Amino acid sequence: METNMIELIKKCYRNDILRYIFFGGCTTLVNLVSFYFLRVAGMGLNLANFISIVLAIIFAYIVNSRFVFHDRCETLSDHVKPFVKFVSARLITMVIEIGGVWFLVEKMHLVDMMGKFITMFVVLALNYVFSKFLIFTTGKDKKS
């Protein structure tokens, strides 16, 4: 039984879509948990949202580069180009997320976390498209 479970885990790990979903969930937790604690600490809505997104962007780059797309960057300078592309794409979705949360919370009068959660679905879909097709494309051509 234990061997079957280990094989299932290995099989799931070999699938880049499942890895993206798993680490996307982890990134979402980084975003939501940091947002929650910053709001509980009394930080304003937009600043807490901004900081939680920045933390999630940094976390997402690390896990996407290393675990999802298995980039073979060996030096810090190897990471510059994909990191700049990654951050640029995330800045676009950050604007969408900040605007979406503001709109849903301030104008539509939803609860903070509900507005954040709804907006994140749109952002996660856009981030997948950017990462899969625009950012980590060179890693696919590299040999292991």
N, CA, C and O atoms as a GROMACS GRO file, in nm:
protein
  576
    1MET      N    1   0.083  -0.120   0.000
    1MET     CA    2   0.000   0.000   0.000
    1MET      C    3   0.087   0.125   0.000
    1MET      O    4   0.060   0.219  -0.075
    2GLU      N    5   0.190   0.127   0.083
    2GLU     CA    6   0.278   0.242   0.092
    2GLU      C    7   0.351   0.265  -0.040
    2GLU      O    8   0.369   0.380  -0.081
    3THR      N    9   0.394   0.158  -0.106
    3THR     CA   10   0.463   0.168  -0.235
    3THR      C   11   0.370   0.227  -0.341
    3THR      O   12   0.414   0.309  -0.422
    4ASN      N   13   0.243   0.187  -0.342
    4ASN     CA   14   0.146   0.242  -0.436
    4ASN      C   15   0.128   0.392  -0.416
    4ASN      O   16   0.118   0.466  -0.513
    5MET      N   17   0.125   0.435  -0.292
    5MET     CA   18   0.108   0.577  -0.262
    5MET      C   19   0.230   0.656  -0.310
    5MET      O   20   0.216   0.764  -0.367
    6ILE      N   21   0.348   0.602  -0.288
    6ILE     CA   22   0.471   0.669  -0.332
    6ILE      C   23   0.474   0.679  -0.484
    6ILE      O   24   0.511   0.783  -0.539
    7GLU      N   25   0.434   0.572  -0.552
    7GLU     CA   26   0.430   0.574  -0.700
    7GLU      C   27   0.327   0.676  -0.750
    7GLU      O   28   0.352   0.745  -0.848
    8LEU      N   29   0.213   0.686  -0.684
    8LEU     CA   30   0.111   0.783  -0.722
    8LEU      C   31   0.166   0.925  -0.706
    8LEU      O   32   0.146   1.010  -0.793
    9ILE      N   33   0.233   0.951  -0.596
    9ILE     CA   34   0.291   1.083  -0.573
    9ILE      C   35   0.395   1.115  -0.680
    9ILE      O   36   0.397   1.227  -0.732
   10LYS      N   37   0.480   1.018  -0.713
   10LYS     CA   38   0.580   1.039  -0.818
   10LYS      C   39   0.514   1.066  -0.953
   10LYS      O   40   0.558   1.154  -1.028
   11LYS      N   41   0.409   0.991  -0.984
   11LYS     CA   42   0.338   1.010  -1.111
   11LYS      C   43   0.277   1.150  -1.117
   11LYS      O   44   0.285   1.218  -1.220
   12CYS      N   45   0.217   1.194  -1.009
   12CYS     CA   46   0.159   1.329  -1.004
   12CYS      C   47   0.267   1.436  -1.019
   12CYS      O   48   0.247   1.536  -1.087
   13TYR      N   49   0.382   1.414  -0.957
   13TYR     CA   50   0.489   1.512  -0.964
   13TYR      C   51   0.546   1.525  -1.104
   13TYR      O   52   0.594   1.632  -1.141
   14ARG      N   53   0.540   1.420  -1.183
   14ARG     CA   54   0.592   1.425  -1.321
   14ARG      C   55   0.501   1.506  -1.413
   14ARG      O   56   0.543   1.543  -1.523
   15ASN      N   57   0.380   1.535  -1.372
   15ASN     CA   58   0.284   1.609  -1.453
   15ASN      C   59   0.296   1.759  -1.422
   15ASN      O   60   0.265   1.802  -1.311
   16ASP      N   61   0.341   1.840  -1.521
   16ASP     CA   62   0.363   1.982  -1.495
   16ASP      C   63   0.235   2.057  -1.463
   16ASP      O   64   0.238   2.156  -1.390
   17ILE      N   65   0.122   2.013  -1.516
   17ILE     CA   66  -0.005   2.079  -1.484
   17ILE      C   67  -0.040   2.058  -1.337
   17ILE      O   68  -0.083   2.151  -1.269
   18LEU      N   69  -0.023   1.936  -1.288
   18LEU     CA   70  -0.051   1.910  -1.147
   18LEU      C   71   0.046   1.985  -1.055
   18LEU      O   72   0.007   2.035  -0.949
   19ARG      N   73   0.173   1.993  -1.098
   19ARG     CA   74   0.270   2.072  -1.019
   19ARG      C   75   0.229   2.218  -1.017
   19ARG      O   76   0.236   2.283  -0.913
   20TYR      N   77   0.186   2.271  -1.131
   20TYR     CA   78   0.144   2.411  -1.138
   20TYR      C   79   0.023   2.435  -1.047
   20TYR      O   80   0.017   2.535  -0.976
   21ILE      N   81  -0.072   2.344  -1.051
   21ILE     CA   82  -0.190   2.358  -0.966
   21ILE      C   83  -0.151   2.353  -0.818
   21ILE      O   84  -0.197   2.436  -0.739
   22PHE      N   85  -0.066   2.257  -0.781
   22PHE     CA   86  -0.025   2.244  -0.642
   22PHE      C   87   0.048   2.370  -0.594
   22PHE      O   88   0.013   2.428  -0.492
   23PHE      N   89   0.150   2.412  -0.670
   23PHE     CA   90   0.227   2.529  -0.627
   23PHE      C   91   0.149   2.658  -0.644
   23PHE      O   92   0.174   2.756  -0.574
   24GLY      N   93   0.053   2.659  -0.737
   24GLY     CA   94  -0.038   2.773  -0.747
   24GLY      C   95  -0.123   2.784  -0.621
   24GLY      O   96  -0.150   2.894  -0.572
   25GLY      N   97  -0.165   2.669  -0.570
   25GLY     CA   98  -0.238   2.669  -0.443
   25GLY      C   99  -0.153   2.720  -0.329
   25GLY      O  100  -0.201   2.795  -0.243
   26CYS      N  101  -0.027   2.679  -0.327
   26CYS     CA  102   0.065   2.728  -0.223
   26CYS      C  103   0.085   2.879  -0.235
   26CYS      O  104   0.089   2.950  -0.134
   27THR      N  105   0.097   2.927  -0.358
   27THR     CA  106   0.113   3.072  -0.382
   27THR      C  107  -0.012   3.146  -0.337
   27THR      O  108  -0.004   3.253  -0.277
   28THR      N  109  -0.127   3.089  -0.365
   28THR     CA  110  -0.253   3.148  -0.322
   28THR      C  111  -0.258   3.158  -0.169
   28THR      O  112  -0.302   3.258  -0.114
   29LEU      N  113  -0.211   3.052  -0.102
   29LEU     CA  114  -0.208   3.056   0.045
   29LEU      C  115  -0.114   3.165   0.096
   29LEU      O  116  -0.148   3.237   0.191
   30VAL      N  117   0.003   3.179   0.034
   30VAL     CA  118   0.095   3.286   0.073
   30VAL      C  119   0.024   3.421   0.059
   30VAL      O  120   0.032   3.506   0.148
   31ASN      N  121  -0.045   3.440  -0.053
   31ASN     CA  122  -0.116   3.565  -0.079
   31ASN      C  123  -0.227   3.588   0.023
   31ASN      O  124  -0.234   3.695   0.084
   32LEU      N  125  -0.313   3.490   0.040
   32LEU     CA  126  -0.428   3.506   0.130
   32LEU      C  127  -0.388   3.518   0.277
   32LEU      O  128  -0.442   3.602   0.349
   33VAL      N  129  -0.296   3.434   0.321
   33VAL     CA  130  -0.256   3.436   0.462
   33VAL      C  131  -0.186   3.568   0.496
   33VAL      O  132  -0.212   3.628   0.600
   34SER      N  133  -0.097   3.612   0.407
   34SER     CA  134  -0.028   3.739   0.436
   34SER      C  135  -0.128   3.855   0.431
   34SER      O  136  -0.120   3.945   0.514
   35PHE      N  137  -0.222   3.855   0.337
   35PHE     CA  138  -0.326   3.958   0.330
   35PHE      C  139  -0.408   3.960   0.459
   35PHE      O  140  -0.433   4.065   0.516
   36TYR      N  141  -0.449   3.842   0.502
   36TYR     CA  142  -0.530   3.832   0.624
   36TYR      C  143  -0.456   3.890   0.745
   36TYR      O  144  -0.511   3.972   0.818
   37PHE      N  145  -0.331   3.847   0.766
   37PHE     CA  146  -0.257   3.894   0.882
   37PHE      C  147  -0.226   4.043   0.875
   37PHE      O  148  -0.225   4.111   0.978
   38LEU      N  149  -0.200   4.094   0.757
   38LEU     CA  150  -0.176   4.237   0.742
   38LEU      C  151  -0.302   4.317   0.772
   38LEU      O  152  -0.295   4.423   0.834
   39ARG      N  153  -0.417   4.268   0.729
   39ARG     CA  154  -0.544   4.335   0.759
   39ARG      C  155  -0.576   4.328   0.908
   39ARG      O  156  -0.620   4.427   0.967
   40VAL      N  157  -0.554   4.210   0.969
   40VAL     CA  158  -0.578   4.196   1.113
   40VAL      C  159  -0.488   4.289   1.192
   40VAL      O  160  -0.528   4.341   1.296
   41ALA      N  161  -0.366   4.310   1.142
   41ALA     CA  162  -0.271   4.400   1.209
   41ALA      C  163  -0.308   4.547   1.190
   41ALA      O  164  -0.244   4.635   1.247
   42GLY      N  165  -0.413   4.573   1.112
   42GLY     CA  166  -0.461   4.710   1.097
   42GLY      C  167  -0.412   4.782   0.973
   42GLY      O  168  -0.436   4.902   0.958
   43MET      N  169  -0.345   4.714   0.885
   43MET     CA  170  -0.295   4.778   0.764
   43MET      C  171  -0.412   4.808   0.670
   43MET      O  172  -0.510   4.733   0.666
   44GLY      N  173  -0.401   4.916   0.596
   44GLY     CA  174  -0.504   4.954   0.500
   44GLY      C  175  -0.523   4.850   0.390
   44GLY      O  176  -0.432   4.772   0.361
   45LEU      N  177  -0.641   4.850   0.331
   45LEU     CA  178  -0.679   4.751   0.230
   45LEU      C  179  -0.579   4.745   0.115
   45LEU      O  180  -0.526   4.638   0.085
   46ASN      N  181  -0.552   4.857   0.050
   46ASN     CA  182  -0.467   4.855  -0.069
   46ASN      C  183  -0.322   4.821  -0.038
   46ASN      O  184  -0.258   4.750  -0.115
   47LEU      N  185  -0.269   4.871   0.074
   47LEU     CA  186  -0.130   4.841   0.109
   47LEU      C  187  -0.116   4.693   0.146
   47LEU      O  188  -0.021   4.627   0.104
   48ALA      N  189  -0.210   4.641   0.223
   48ALA     CA  190  -0.207   4.499   0.259
   48ALA      C  191  -0.218   4.412   0.134
   48ALA      O  192  -0.149   4.311   0.122
   49ASN      N  193  -0.304   4.452   0.042
   49ASN     CA  194  -0.320   4.378  -0.082
   49ASN      C  195  -0.191   4.382  -0.164
   49ASN      O  196  -0.148   4.279  -0.216
   50PHE      N  197  -0.129   4.499  -0.175
   50PHE     CA  198  -0.004   4.515  -0.250
   50PHE      C  199   0.107   4.427  -0.193
   50PHE      O  200   0.174   4.355  -0.267
   51ILE      N  201   0.127   4.433  -0.062
   51ILE     CA  202   0.234   4.357   0.002
   51ILE      C  203   0.209   4.207  -0.012
   51ILE      O  204   0.302   4.131  -0.038
   52SER      N  205   0.085   4.164   0.005
   52SER     CA  206   0.055   4.021  -0.008
   52SER      C  207   0.081   3.972  -0.151
   52SER      O  208   0.125   3.859  -0.170
   53ILE      N  209   0.055   4.056  -0.248
   53ILE     CA  210   0.080   4.019  -0.387
   53ILE      C  211   0.230   4.011  -0.414
   53ILE      O  212   0.275   3.918  -0.481
   54VAL      N  213   0.307   4.107  -0.364
   54VAL     CA  214   0.453   4.105  -0.382
   54VAL      C  215   0.513   3.977  -0.322
   54VAL      O  216   0.596   3.912  -0.385
   55LEU      N  217   0.471   3.942  -0.202
   55LEU     CA  218   0.520   3.818  -0.138
   55LEU      C  219   0.484   3.696  -0.223
   55LEU      O  220   0.565   3.605  -0.239
   56ALA      N  221   0.363   3.695  -0.275
   56ALA     CA  222   0.320   3.583  -0.358
   56ALA      C  223   0.398   3.577  -0.490
   56ALA      O  224   0.430   3.468  -0.538
   57ILE      N  225   0.430   3.691  -0.548
   57ILE     CA  226   0.508   3.694  -0.673
   57ILE      C  227   0.646   3.634  -0.651
   57ILE      O  228   0.692   3.552  -0.731
   58ILE      N  229   0.712   3.673  -0.545
   58ILE     CA  230   0.846   3.621  -0.516
   58ILE      C  231   0.840   3.469  -0.492
   58ILE      O  232   0.920   3.394  -0.548
   59PHE      N  233   0.746   3.426  -0.412
   59PHE     CA  234   0.729   3.283  -0.386
   59PHE      C  235   0.700   3.208  -0.516
   59PHE      O  236   0.759   3.104  -0.542
   60ALA      N  237   0.608   3.262  -0.598
   60ALA     CA  238   0.568   3.196  -0.722
   60ALA      C  239   0.685   3.182  -0.818
   60ALA      O  240   0.699   3.078  -0.882
   61TYR      N  241   0.769   3.284  -0.830
   61TYR     CA  242   0.883   3.272  -0.921
   61TYR      C  243   0.975   3.158  -0.878
   61TYR      O  244   1.019   3.077  -0.959
   62ILE      N  245   1.003   3.153  -0.749
   62ILE     CA  246   1.094   3.051  -0.698
   62ILE      C  247   1.040   2.911  -0.726
   62ILE      O  248   1.113   2.826  -0.779
   63VAL      N  249   0.915   2.885  -0.691
   63VAL     CA  250   0.862   2.750  -0.708
   63VAL      C  251   0.836   2.717  -0.854
   63VAL      O  252   0.855   2.602  -0.894
   64ASN      N  253   0.792   2.814  -0.934
   64ASN     CA  254   0.772   2.786  -1.076
   64ASN      C  255   0.903   2.757  -1.147
   64ASN      O  256   0.911   2.664  -1.228
   65SER      N  257   1.004   2.835  -1.116
   65SER     CA  258   1.134   2.815  -1.179
   65SER      C  259   1.194   2.681  -1.139
   65SER      O  260   1.243   2.607  -1.224
   66ARG      N  261   1.192   2.652  -1.012
   66ARG     CA  262   1.262   2.534  -0.961
   66ARG      C  263   1.180   2.405  -0.973
   66ARG      O  264   1.233   2.302  -1.018
   67PHE      N  265   1.055   2.409  -0.934
   67PHE     CA  266   0.977   2.286  -0.921
   67PHE      C  267   0.877   2.260  -1.033
   67PHE      O  268   0.852   2.144  -1.067
   68VAL      N  269   0.818   2.364  -1.090
   68VAL     CA  270   0.714   2.343  -1.191
   68VAL      C  271   0.776   2.325  -1.329
   68VAL      O  272   0.749   2.227  -1.398
   69PHE      N  273   0.860   2.420  -1.370
   69PHE     CA  274   0.915   2.417  -1.505
   69PHE      C  275   1.060   2.370  -1.509
   69PHE      O  276   1.120   2.362  -1.617
   70HIS      N  277   1.117   2.340  -1.395
   70HIS     CA  278   1.252   2.285  -1.384
   70HIS      C  279   1.356   2.362  -1.464
   70HIS      O  280   1.435   2.303  -1.539
   71ASP      N  281   1.356   2.494  -1.450
   71ASP     CA  282   1.458   2.574  -1.517
   71ASP      C  283   1.596   2.529  -1.472
   71ASP      O  284   1.616   2.488  -1.358
   72ARG      N  285   1.690   2.537  -1.562
   72ARG     CA  286   1.826   2.493  -1.535
   72ARG      C  287   1.919   2.611  -1.509
   72ARG      O  288   2.038   2.605  -1.540
   73CYS      N  289   1.866   2.717  -1.453
   73CYS     CA  290   1.947   2.834  -1.421
   73CYS      C  291   2.050   2.795  -1.316
   73CYS      O  292   2.016   2.747  -1.208
   74GLU      N  293   2.176   2.818  -1.348
   74GLU     CA  294   2.283   2.780  -1.256
   74GLU      C  295   2.341   2.899  -1.181
   74GLU      O  296   2.395   2.883  -1.072
   75THR      N  297   2.330   3.017  -1.238
   75THR     CA  298   2.384   3.136  -1.172
   75THR      C  299   2.273   3.238  -1.153
   75THR      O  300   2.165   3.226  -1.211
   76LEU      N  301   2.300   3.336  -1.071
   76LEU     CA  302   2.204   3.442  -1.049
   76LEU      C  303   2.173   3.515  -1.179
   76LEU      O  304   2.058   3.551  -1.203
   77SER      N  305   2.274   3.536  -1.262
   77SER     CA  306   2.251   3.608  -1.388
   77SER      C  307   2.162   3.527  -1.484
   77SER      O  308   2.094   3.586  -1.568
   78ASP      N  309   2.161   3.395  -1.472
   78ASP     CA  310   2.072   3.312  -1.554
   78ASP      C  311   1.925   3.340  -1.524
   78ASP      O  312   1.838   3.320  -1.609
   79HIS      N  313   1.897   3.386  -1.402
   79HIS     CA  314   1.759   3.411  -1.360
   79HIS      C  315   1.707   3.548  -1.402
   79HIS      O  316   1.587   3.574  -1.394
   80VAL      N  317   1.795   3.637  -1.447
   80VAL     CA  318   1.753   3.775  -1.470
   80VAL      C  319   1.642   3.786  -1.575
   80VAL      O  320   1.537   3.844  -1.547
   81LYS      N  321   1.664   3.730  -1.694
   81LYS     CA  322   1.564   3.744  -1.801
   81LYS      C  323   1.429   3.680  -1.764
   81LYS      O  324   1.326   3.746  -1.776
   82PRO      N  325   1.427   3.553  -1.720
   82PRO     CA  326   1.296   3.498  -1.685
   82PRO      C  327   1.231   3.569  -1.566
   82PRO      O  328   1.109   3.582  -1.560
   83PHE      N  329   1.313   3.616  -1.471
   83PHE     CA  330   1.256   3.687  -1.356
   83PHE      C  331   1.192   3.819  -1.400
   83PHE      O  332   1.084   3.854  -1.354
   84VAL      N  333   1.259   3.892  -1.488
   84VAL     CA  334   1.204   4.019  -1.537
   84VAL      C  335   1.072   3.994  -1.612
   84VAL      O  336   0.975   4.067  -1.593
   85LYS      N  337   1.070   3.891  -1.698
   85LYS     CA  338   0.946   3.857  -1.769
   85LYS      C  339   0.837   3.815  -1.671
   85LYS      O  340   0.721   3.853  -1.686
   86PHE      N  341   0.875   3.734  -1.571
   86PHE     CA  342   0.779   3.686  -1.472
   86PHE      C  343   0.720   3.802  -1.393
   86PHE      O  344   0.598   3.812  -1.377
   87VAL      N  345   0.807   3.890  -1.345
   87VAL     CA  346   0.760   4.005  -1.266
   87VAL      C  347   0.676   4.099  -1.352
   87VAL      O  348   0.576   4.153  -1.305
   88SER      N  349   0.715   4.118  -1.478
   88SER     CA  350   0.636   4.204  -1.567
   88SER      C  351   0.495   4.150  -1.584
   88SER      O  352   0.397   4.225  -1.577
   89ALA      N  353   0.484   4.021  -1.607
   89ALA     CA  354   0.351   3.960  -1.622
   89ALA      C  355   0.273   3.971  -1.492
   89ALA      O  356   0.153   3.998  -1.493
   90ARG      N  357   0.341   3.949  -1.381
   90ARG     CA  358   0.273   3.957  -1.251
   90ARG      C  359   0.233   4.100  -1.216
   90ARG      O  360   0.133   4.121  -1.147
   91LEU      N  361   0.307   4.197  -1.264
   91LEU     CA  362   0.268   4.338  -1.240
   91LEU      C  363   0.137   4.368  -1.314
   91LEU      O  364   0.052   4.441  -1.262
   92ILE      N  365   0.123   4.313  -1.432
   92ILE     CA  366  -0.002   4.330  -1.506
   92ILE      C  367  -0.118   4.269  -1.428
   92ILE      O  368  -0.222   4.332  -1.410
   93THR      N  369  -0.099   4.146  -1.382
   93THR     CA  370  -0.208   4.082  -1.308
   93THR      C  371  -0.226   4.143  -1.169
   93THR      O  372  -0.335   4.136  -1.112
   94MET      N  373  -0.120   4.203  -1.114
   94MET     CA  374  -0.134   4.271  -0.985
   94MET      C  375  -0.227   4.392  -0.999
   94MET      O  376  -0.310   4.417  -0.912
   95VAL      N  377  -0.213   4.466  -1.108
   95VAL     CA  378  -0.302   4.580  -1.133
   95VAL      C  379  -0.446   4.532  -1.143
   95VAL      O  380  -0.537   4.592  -1.087
   96ILE      N  381  -0.465   4.422  -1.214
   96ILE     CA  382  -0.599   4.363  -1.226
   96ILE      C  383  -0.650   4.320  -1.088
   96ILE      O  384  -0.767   4.340  -1.056
   97GLU      N  385  -0.561   4.260  -1.007
   97GLU     CA  386  -0.604   4.213  -0.876
   97GLU      C  387  -0.636   4.329  -0.782
   97GLU      O  388  -0.738   4.327  -0.712
   98ILE      N  389  -0.551   4.429  -0.780
   98ILE     CA  390  -0.576   4.544  -0.692
   98ILE      C  391  -0.705   4.615  -0.733
   98ILE      O  392  -0.788   4.650  -0.649
   99GLY      N  393  -0.720   4.635  -0.864
   99GLY     CA  394  -0.842   4.700  -0.911
   99GLY      C  395  -0.966   4.616  -0.885
   99GLY      O  396  -1.071   4.668  -0.847
  100GLY      N  397  -0.953   4.486  -0.904
  100GLY     CA  398  -1.067   4.397  -0.881
  100GLY      C  399  -1.108   4.390  -0.736
  100GLY      O  400  -1.227   4.395  -0.704
  101VAL      N  401  -1.010   4.378  -0.647
  101VAL     CA  402  -1.041   4.374  -0.504
  101VAL      C  403  -1.103   4.508  -0.460
  101VAL      O  404  -1.203   4.510  -0.387
  102TRP      N  405  -1.043   4.618  -0.504
  102TRP     CA  406  -1.098   4.750  -0.469
  102TRP      C  407  -1.242   4.762  -0.516
  102TRP      O  408  -1.330   4.805  -0.440
  103PHE      N  409  -1.267   4.724  -0.641
  103PHE     CA  410  -1.401   4.735  -0.697
  103PHE      C  411  -1.501   4.648  -0.620
  103PHE      O  412  -1.609   4.695  -0.582
  104LEU      N  413  -1.464   4.523  -0.596
  104LEU     CA  414  -1.557   4.432  -0.528
  104LEU      C  415  -1.582   4.470  -0.382
  104LEU      O  416  -1.693   4.456  -0.332
  105VAL      N  417  -1.477   4.518  -0.313
  105VAL     CA  418  -1.492   4.552  -0.171
  105VAL      C  419  -1.553   4.691  -0.153
  105VAL      O  420  -1.650   4.708  -0.079
  106GLU      N  421  -1.494   4.790  -0.220
  106GLU     CA  422  -1.537   4.929  -0.198
  106GLU      C  423  -1.666   4.965  -0.273
  106GLU      O  424  -1.750   5.037  -0.219
  107LYS      N  425  -1.682   4.916  -0.394
  107LYS     CA  426  -1.798   4.955  -0.476
  107LYS      C  427  -1.912   4.854  -0.470
  107LYS      O  428  -2.029   4.892  -0.472
  108MET      N  429  -1.877   4.725  -0.463
  108MET     CA  430  -1.981   4.622  -0.459
  108MET      C  431  -2.012   4.579  -0.316
  108MET      O  432  -2.105   4.502  -0.293
  109HIS      N  433  -1.934   4.629  -0.220
  109HIS     CA  434  -1.955   4.607  -0.076
  109HIS      C  435  -1.948   4.460  -0.034
  109HIS      O  436  -2.022   4.416   0.054
  110LEU      N  437  -1.858   4.385  -0.099
  110LEU     CA  438  -1.833   4.248  -0.055
  110LEU      C  439  -1.736   4.250   0.063
  110LEU      O  440  -1.664   4.348   0.081
  111VAL      N  441  -1.733   4.145   0.141
  111VAL     CA  442  -1.637   4.127   0.250
  111VAL      C  443  -1.497   4.120   0.188
  111VAL      O  444  -1.480   4.065   0.079
  112ASP      N  445  -1.396   4.175   0.258
  112ASP     CA  446  -1.259   4.180   0.206
  112ASP      C  447  -1.213   4.048   0.146
  112ASP      O  448  -1.169   4.044   0.031
  113MET      N  449  -1.222   3.941   0.223
  113MET     CA  450  -1.170   3.812   0.178
  113MET      C  451  -1.249   3.756   0.060
  113MET      O  452  -1.192   3.687  -0.024
  114MET      N  453  -1.378   3.784   0.051
  114MET     CA  454  -1.458   3.738  -0.061
  114MET      C  455  -1.414   3.809  -0.190
  114MET      O  456  -1.399   3.747  -0.295
  115GLY      N  457  -1.395   3.940  -0.180
  115GLY     CA  458  -1.348   4.016  -0.295
  115GLY      C  459  -1.211   3.969  -0.340
  115GLY      O  460  -1.184   3.958  -0.459
  116LYS      N  461  -1.124   3.943  -0.244
  116LYS     CA  462  -0.990   3.893  -0.274
  116LYS      C  463  -0.998   3.757  -0.343
  116LYS      O  464  -0.931   3.735  -0.443
  117PHE      N  465  -1.078   3.667  -0.291
  117PHE     CA  466  -1.091   3.531  -0.343
  117PHE      C  467  -1.144   3.530  -0.486
  117PHE      O  468  -1.091   3.460  -0.572
  118ILE      N  469  -1.248   3.606  -0.512
  118ILE     CA  470  -1.308   3.611  -0.646
  118ILE      C  471  -1.207   3.664  -0.748
  118ILE      O  472  -1.191   3.608  -0.856
  119THR      N  473  -1.140   3.772  -0.713
  119THR     CA  474  -1.044   3.834  -0.804
  119THR      C  475  -0.928   3.740  -0.833
  119THR      O  476  -0.875   3.739  -0.944
  120MET      N  477  -0.888   3.662  -0.735
  120MET     CA  478  -0.774   3.572  -0.753
  120MET      C  479  -0.801   3.463  -0.857
  120MET      O  480  -0.706   3.416  -0.920
  121PHE      N  481  -0.924   3.423  -0.876
  121PHE     CA  482  -0.953   3.323  -0.981
  121PHE      C  483  -0.913   3.376  -1.119
  121PHE      O  484  -0.851   3.304  -1.198
  122VAL      N  485  -0.949   3.499  -1.148
  122VAL     CA  486  -0.913   3.560  -1.277
  122VAL      C  487  -0.762   3.571  -1.288
  122VAL      O  488  -0.704   3.539  -1.392
  123VAL      N  489  -0.698   3.617  -1.182
  123VAL     CA  490  -0.553   3.637  -1.181
  123VAL      C  491  -0.479   3.504  -1.198
  123VAL      O  492  -0.381   3.498  -1.272
  124LEU      N  493  -0.523   3.399  -1.132
  124LEU     CA  494  -0.458   3.269  -1.145
  124LEU      C  495  -0.464   3.216  -1.288
  124LEU      O  496  -0.366   3.161  -1.338
  125ALA      N  497  -0.576   3.232  -1.353
  125ALA     CA  498  -0.589   3.188  -1.492
  125ALA      C  499  -0.494   3.266  -1.583
  125ALA      O  500  -0.427   3.207  -1.667
  126LEU      N  501  -0.487   3.396  -1.566
  126LEU     CA  502  -0.397   3.478  -1.646
  126LEU      C  503  -0.251   3.443  -1.618
  126LEU      O  504  -0.170   3.434  -1.711
  127ASN      N  505  -0.217   3.422  -1.492
  127ASN     CA  506  -0.079   3.387  -1.457
  127ASN      C  507  -0.037   3.255  -1.520
  127ASN      O  508   0.077   3.240  -1.562
  128TYR      N  509  -0.128   3.158  -1.526
  128TYR     CA  510  -0.096   3.030  -1.589
  128TYR      C  511  -0.063   3.051  -1.737
  128TYR      O  512   0.037   3.000  -1.787
  129VAL      N  513  -0.147   3.126  -1.805
  129VAL     CA  514  -0.125   3.150  -1.948
  129VAL      C  515   0.010   3.220  -1.971
  129VAL      O  516   0.087   3.180  -2.058
  130PHE      N  517   0.038   3.324  -1.894
  130PHE     CA  518   0.165   3.395  -1.908
  130PHE      C  519   0.284   3.303  -1.881
  130PHE      O  520   0.379   3.301  -1.958
  131SER      N  521   0.278   3.227  -1.772
  131SER     CA  522   0.390   3.139  -1.734
  131SER      C  523   0.412   3.028  -1.836
  131SER      O  524   0.525   3.003  -1.877
  132LYS      N  525   0.307   2.964  -1.875
  132LYS     CA  526   0.316   2.849  -1.964
  132LYS      C  527   0.362   2.887  -2.105
  132LYS      O  528   0.442   2.816  -2.166
  133PHE      N  529   0.311   2.998  -2.155
  133PHE     CA  530   0.334   3.029  -2.296
  133PHE      C  531   0.430   3.146  -2.322
  133PHE      O  532   0.478   3.161  -2.435
  134LEU      N  533   0.459   3.228  -2.222
  134LEU     CA  534   0.544   3.344  -2.246
  134LEU      C  535   0.673   3.348  -2.164
  134LEU      O  536   0.773   3.402  -2.211
  135ILE      N  537   0.672   3.292  -2.045
  135ILE     CA  538   0.785   3.313  -1.954
  135ILE      C  539   0.881   3.195  -1.951
  135ILE      O  540   1.000   3.213  -1.975
  136PHE      N  541   0.832   3.078  -1.922
  136PHE     CA  542   0.919   2.962  -1.903
  136PHE      C  543   0.928   2.877  -2.030
  136PHE      O  544   0.935   2.754  -2.022
  137THR      N  545   0.929   2.940  -2.143
  137THR     CA  546   0.933   2.867  -2.270
  137THR      C  547   1.072   2.814  -2.302
  137THR      O  548   1.084   2.708  -2.363
  138THR      N  549   1.177   2.884  -2.262
  138THR     CA  550   1.312   2.838  -2.296
  138THR      C  551   1.350   2.715  -2.217
  138THR      O  552   1.429   2.634  -2.265
  139GLY      N  553   1.297   2.699  -2.097
  139GLY     CA  554   1.327   2.582  -2.016
  139GLY      C  555   1.281   2.453  -2.080
  139GLY      O  556   1.337   2.347  -2.052
  140LYS      N  557   1.180   2.460  -2.166
  140LYS     CA  558   1.128   2.341  -2.233
  140LYS      C  559   1.225   2.288  -2.337
  140LYS      O  560   1.226   2.169  -2.368
  141ASP      N  561   1.308   2.378  -2.392
  141ASP     CA  562   1.402   2.337  -2.496
  141ASP      C  563   1.533   2.285  -2.440
  141ASP      O  564   1.610   2.222  -2.512
  142LYS      N  565   1.558   2.310  -2.311
  142LYS     CA  566   1.684   2.268  -2.249
  142LYS      C  567   1.680   2.121  -2.217
  142LYS      O  568   1.576   2.067  -2.181
  143LYS      N  569   1.792   2.055  -2.230
  143LYS     CA  570   1.802   1.913  -2.195
  143LYS      C  571   1.827   1.899  -2.047
  143LYS      O  572   1.893   1.984  -1.986
  144SER      N  573   1.776   1.794  -1.990
  144SER     CA  574   1.793   1.769  -1.846
  144SER      C  575   1.936   1.741  -1.811
  144SER      O  576   1.967   1.718  -1.694
   0.00000   0.00000   0.00000
